[in-house]
Amino acid sequence: MDIYTIIFLALAVFIFLRLRSVLGQRTGNERPPFDRTARNALGGAPDKNVVTMPGKVIDQAPLAPTAEPAPPSDRWKGLTEPGTALAQGLDAIVDRDSTFDPRHFISGARGAYEMIVLAFANGDRRALRDLLSSEVYESFDAAIKDREKNEQKTETRFVSIDKAELVGAELRDRTAQLTIRFVSQMISATRDKAGNIVDGNPDTVADITDIWTFARDITSRDPNWKLVGTGSAN
């Protein structure tokens, strides 16, 4: 083995030991391994009573920024015509809350509608308390108590929700109010303690049109919309 080979071997060993001394040690500043479960936990677990409308009742998630705002004439395209009372109400809400998206709201409202109807039929006060204003809750609770007093049970099943149409929008001081007309098909029947039908029909699909109003304080950090008024066109 000549002198040059010995020199190169010694140099290689020296470089290897230097690299090992650096790369083989932890400095205490390394990032922990990626943990998907931990990241989801930090983001918050979904509430069973939250409606991704979104959210809790109706959660209004911020919109991603767009290249440029839509022209006023196209702002509510597919929802209403420019200059209508509905368009003016939506404009007023958006001017105070730039994250508001009525299309996202309608999507969440469909889920809220089904959840509330079924919770009422099942007498689920816990679910209703998170979804309704105090006044509406008292009305629903009174009806549930009346069923319980008479030992009656209601069975309700959705066949479909055919339409959820925004028909009203208004800003009252800090409170935004949105009214939606729901057109649905459902089967519902109320039975007494002996199982006899006292209302509805378990074999008939009924066409139902409900007009519900949801409200939210747009200055609050709470993203929840709650049901504040109900009506029916049937």
RATA-V306438 format. One record per pair of residues at least 12 apart in sequence whose ideal C-beta (glycine too) atoms are under 10 Angstrom apart, sorted by the first residue. I is the first residue (numbers start at 0). J is the second residue. If there is no record, write none. Layout:
I/J
I/J
This chain:
45/58
46/58
46/129
47/114
47/125
47/126
47/129
48/114
48/118
48/123
48/125
48/126
48/127
48/128
48/129
48/130
48/223
49/107
49/110
49/111
49/114
49/129
49/130
49/222
49/223
50/106
50/107
50/108
50/109
50/110
50/111
50/112
50/113
50/114
50/115
50/129
50/130
50/223
50/224
51/103
51/106
51/107
51/110
51/111
52/103
52/104
52/105
52/106
52/107
52/108
52/109
52/110
52/111
52/112
52/213
52/222
52/223
52/224
53/100
53/103
53/104
53/106
53/107
53/108
53/110
53/111
53/222
53/223
53/224
54/103
54/104
54/107
54/110
54/111
54/222
54/223
54/224
55/107
55/111
55/129
55/130
55/221
55/222
55/223
55/224
55/225
56/107
56/108
56/110
56/111
56/114
56/115
56/129
56/130
56/131
56/213
56/214
56/215
56/221
56/222
56/223
56/224
56/225
56/226
57/103
57/104
57/105
57/106
57/107
57/108
57/110
57/111
57/130
57/177
57/213
57/215
57/222
57/223
57/224
57/225
57/226
58/103
58/104
58/107
58/222
58/223
58/224
59/96
59/98
59/99
59/100
59/101
59/103
59/104
59/107
59/175
59/215
59/217
59/222
59/223
59/224
60/98
60/100
60/103
60/107
60/222
61/97
61/98
61/99
61/100
61/222
62/97
62/98
62/99
62/100
62/103
71/86
71/90
72/86
74/86
74/89
74/90
74/93
75/89
75/90
75/93
75/101
75/102
75/165
75/168
77/101
77/102
78/101
78/102
78/105
78/164
78/165
78/168
79/101
79/164
79/165
79/166
79/168
83/168
84/166
84/167
84/168
84/169
85/101
85/165
85/166
85/167
85/168
85/169
85/177
85/178
86/168
87/168
87/169
87/170
88/101
88/165
88/167
88/168
88/169
88/170
88/175
88/176
88/177
88/178
89/101
89/165
89/168
89/169
89/170
89/175
89/177
90/168
90/170
91/168
91/169
91/170
91/171
91/175
92/104
92/168
92/169
92/170
92/174
92/175
92/176
92/177
92/215
92/217
93/168
93/170
93/175
94/170
95/170
95/173
95/175
95/217
95/218
96/170
96/175
96/215
96/217
96/218
98/217
98/222
99/168
99/175
99/177
99/215
99/217
101/165
101/168
101/177
101/179
102/165
104/163
104/165
104/168
104/175
104/177
104/179
104/213
104/215
104/224
105/163
105/164
105/165
105/177
105/179
106/163
107/163
107/213
107/224
108/163
108/165
108/177
108/179
108/181
108/211
108/213
108/224
108/226
109/160
109/162
109/163
109/179
109/181
109/183
110/160
110/163
111/130
111/163
111/179
111/211
111/213
111/224
111/225
111/226
112/157
112/160
112/163
112/179
112/181
112/183
112/209
112/211
112/213
112/226
113/155
113/157
113/160
113/181
113/183
113/185
114/126
114/127
114/129
114/130
115/127
115/130
115/131
115/135
115/139
115/209
115/211
115/226
115/229
116/155
116/157
116/160
116/181
116/183
116/185
116/187
116/207
116/209
117/155
117/156
117/157
117/185
118/130
118/131
118/139
118/143
119/131
119/139
119/140
119/142
119/143
119/146
119/153
119/155
120/143
120/146
120/152
120/153
120/154
120/155
120/156
120/185
120/187
120/188
120/189
121/143
121/152
121/153
121/154
121/155
122/139
122/140
122/142
122/143
122/144
122/146
122/147
122/152
122/153
123/143
124/136
124/139
124/140
124/143
124/144
127/139
127/140
127/143
127/226
128/140
129/223
129/225
130/213
130/223
130/224
130/225
130/226
131/225
131/226
131/227
131/229
132/212
132/213
132/214
132/225
132/226
132/227
132/228
133/225
133/227
134/226
134/227
134/228
135/211
135/212
135/225
135/226
135/227
135/228
135/229
136/225
136/226
138/229
139/226
139/229
146/189
146/191
146/197
146/198
149/189
149/191
149/192
149/197
150/190
150/191
150/192
150/193
151/189
151/190
151/191
151/192
151/195
151/197
151/198
152/188
152/189
152/190
152/191
152/192
152/194
153/187
153/188
153/189
153/190
153/197
153/198
153/199
154/186
154/187
154/188
154/189
154/190
154/196
154/199
154/201
155/185
155/186
155/187
155/188
155/189
155/199
156/184
156/185
156/186
156/187
156/188
156/201
156/204
157/183
157/184
157/185
157/186
157/187
157/207
158/183
158/184
158/185
158/186
158/204
158/205
158/206
158/207
159/182
159/183
159/184
159/185
159/204
160/181
160/182
160/183
160/184
160/185
160/207
161/181
161/182
161/183
161/184
161/206
161/207
161/208
162/179
162/180
162/181
162/182
162/183
162/208
163/179
163/180
163/181
163/182
163/183
163/211
164/178
164/179
164/180
164/181
164/182
164/210
165/177
165/178
165/179
165/180
166/178
166/179
166/180
166/210
166/212
167/179
167/180
167/210
167/212
169/212
169/214
170/217
171/214
172/216
172/217
172/218
173/215
173/216
173/217
173/218
173/219
174/214
174/215
174/216
174/217
174/218
174/219
174/227
175/213
175/214
175/215
175/216
175/217
175/224
176/212
176/213
176/214
176/215
176/224
176/227
176/228
177/211
177/212
177/213
177/214
177/215
177/224
178/210
178/211
178/212
178/213
178/214
178/227
178/228
178/230
179/209
179/210
179/211
179/212
179/213
180/208
180/209
180/210
180/211
180/230
180/232
181/207
181/208
181/209
181/210
181/211
181/231
181/232
182/206
182/207
182/208
182/209
182/232
183/205
183/206
183/207
183/208
183/209
184/204
184/205
184/206
184/207
185/199
185/204
185/205
185/206
185/207
186/199
186/200
186/201
186/202
186/203
186/204
186/205
187/199
187/200
187/201
187/203
187/204
187/205
187/207
188/200
188/201
188/202
188/203
189/201
205/233
206/233
207/231
207/232
207/233
208/230
208/231
208/232
208/233
209/229
209/230
209/231
209/232
209/233
210/228
210/229
210/230
210/231
210/232
211/226
211/227
211/228
211/229
211/230
211/231
212/225
212/226
212/227
212/228
212/229
212/230
213/225
213/226
213/227
213/228
214/226
214/227
214/228
215/227
